[in-house]
Amino acid sequence: MIKVIHVEDDDDIRELVGLSLEISGEFELLSCASGSEALSVVEAFKPDVLLLDVMMPNMNGVETLENIRSLEGCSKIPAIFVTARAGVDKNKELFEAGALGVIVKPFEVATLAEQILTIFDGIN
């Protein structure tokens, strides 16, 4: 099982991601509604990968990743960003921030788990 922390401020998207990953049977998922919530659980959960919404209030996805990676033992956790604002410049910015991959919203719920596995398998 791949342990994933999903950080997304939209309840509906969190639910869709949860359903997609649950159906696949490949993931153990912990969903968080904010970057600060993710920061409070990341050390105990010890995820294999982070799935981060880019645009969130208070702490965006890039800031969340920077804060998580500043924690002891968390500096190398891979991250996949999910964004509605994809494009060459935005993707470049996300990869420079440390993204392993970028998934564009709206995504297909039926293939989301496969997309995550494909990106994650690229490092293994």
N, C-alpha and C positions, 0 to 999 in steps of 0.2 A: 504494500500500500504506500502510495506517495502522499505525504502529509503536506497539505496546502492551507495557508492562511489567505483567505479572500477578503480584501478590504474594499468596501463599496458602500456609499451613503444611500443608495436607492434600494428600498426594501424589495421591490419587485425584481430587480436585477439580481440581488442576493439570492432570492428564492429560485429564480431560473437557473442560476449557476449551481446552486445546491442540488436541484433536481438532476441537472445534466451530469454532474460529477457522481452523484449517488447511483444513478442508473448504470454508469460505466463499471462500477465496482472496483475501480483502480485507485480511488482516492479516499483519504481520511481528511475531512474538511472542517475547518474552523472559520466561521464567518464573522467579520467585524464590521460595524457600521461607521467606523472612523479610524484615522491613523492613530489617535491616542489610545483607542481600545486595542488596536493591534500591538502597540508598544507595551501594553500592560500584560499581554499573554504570550508574546513571541518567545521569550526565554524558557518558559515552562513547556510550551507546546513543541518547540524545536522542529519547525517546518522544514521540508525539503525544498519548497518553492513558495514564493509569494505571488499572489495574483492581485494586482493593485489597480484600482480605478485611478485615472489621472486627475480628473477635476472633482475635488471634494472641498467642502468648506473647512476652514480653520487650518487644516494641514493637507496639502494635495498629495498625490501619489509619489512624486519625486521627493518631497520633504519627508514623507513617511519612510521611504526607502533609506534615505540618508540617516534618519534618526534610528531606524532599526539596525542599520549596518554599523552604527557607532557603539552599539551594545556589545559587551564582551561575548564572544562566541557566535556572533551573528553577522560578522563582516563579510562572509562569503555566501550568504543565502541567495540563491538565484531569484530573479524577479521577472515576472511577465506583466507588462502594463496592458490595460484595457482602456481604449479611448475612442470617443466619437470624433476626435479632431486629428485624424490621421492625415499624413501627407509626408513628403520627403523631409521637410524641415522639422516637423514635429517628431517624426520617427528618429531622425538623427539626434535630436535633443534627448529623447528617451534612451537611446542606446548609449549616448555619452554619459547619461546619468547612471548607467549600469544595467540596463535592461538586457535580459536574455532573449526576449521576443516581445512583439506587440500584436495584440488582437484588436481588431477594429469592431466597434459597435455600429450598427446592430450586428450581432453575431448569430449564427445558427445554433440554437440550443442543442440540436441533434448531433452536431459535430464539434461542439466546444471541447469536450473531454479529449477527443482525438487531436485537436489543435494543441492543447496543452501538453499532451503526451509527446507529440512530434517535437515541439520546442524543447521540452525538458529532456527528451532522449538525446538531443544534440549535445548535451554536456556529459552524458554517460557513455 
